[in-house]
């Protein structure tokens, strides 16, 4: 089977308390459908957890409006550590998670109504889209951005959907394109420009001159969940002046406080593995066969971008529709590229949080 990138499945978010974080995400983003919740050890990630197997709990949540989900991740065998330095624009790693919005001004007003104070004013991106930045309960930064790509309309008061991409700090954009453009197929440049930033109201610090490249995929994503996951963009940011840029996860573990990985739903893992190796991005983790995540299962793997930022790939084999009656979607032998019927995808909303 040839490799197929089906969309962003989820953004991994390390937090000190899953329930508190998810409560905030439900109110402000409408990410309220629980796909799975599991407490277990993470033995395959030992190279990223200090050479020791650690325990964790994780919840995968989606919005039925569309977009990627959140894998909200919390260590249970140790405390979740924050970075020891103040994060600055230009540091290497996932700086912000993009969240789609039907009406950016309405999303902004809803957050103010909910008592959120750590947010910027609504402004426009270089490609003339309304957006604003908001800092979540654990210091993670989200960009809420205008979108016209939707799966359904739940009429959640947030006017938001799920993950629509990420802003990623890199040391060399041209080197990073070898992964994000050539393998992940973000092959169309929306803008490539140099900007001079002063201190920004949405970011702790980071003055200077930066190159910014916004990438989108020219071809519509296909695959079982592609209509739900929708379109996405990757924005690469490179400091042209700072000499003290740091890796956001320097001296910390995968799973610690912050955006721990960006995960893509894929088909054709063996073909993808061969391509990644040929292009200089070998798998650093590979579950090799179906890995059980409690209610869900599949094969997963990881690569590092040129600055060590973790990109995850998941080839989904099963996902629950209604766990209590044993109703699952099985995908292992499904025809490549074929989307699940919309009615089946909508039934995933039966797992919506009712609290």
GISULQUI-V964581 format. One record per helix or strand of 3 or more residues. SS is the DSSP state (H for helix, E for strand). FROM is the first residue (numbers start at 1). TO is the last residue. If there is no record, write none. Layout:
((SS | FROM | TO) (SS | FROM | TO))
This chain:
((E | 4 | 14) (H | 18 | 29) (E | 33 | 41) (H | 43 | 48) (E | 55 | 62) (E | 68 | 75) (E | 92 | 101) (H | 104 | 113) (E | 130 | 135) (E | 141 | 146) (E | 160 | 169) (H | 173 | 180) (E | 188 | 197) (E | 208 | 216) (H | 226 | 229) (E | 233 | 239) (E | 258 | 267) (H | 269 | 278) (E | 291 | 293) (E | 296 | 304) (E | 310 | 322) (H | 323 | 325) (E | 327 | 330) (H | 342 | 351))
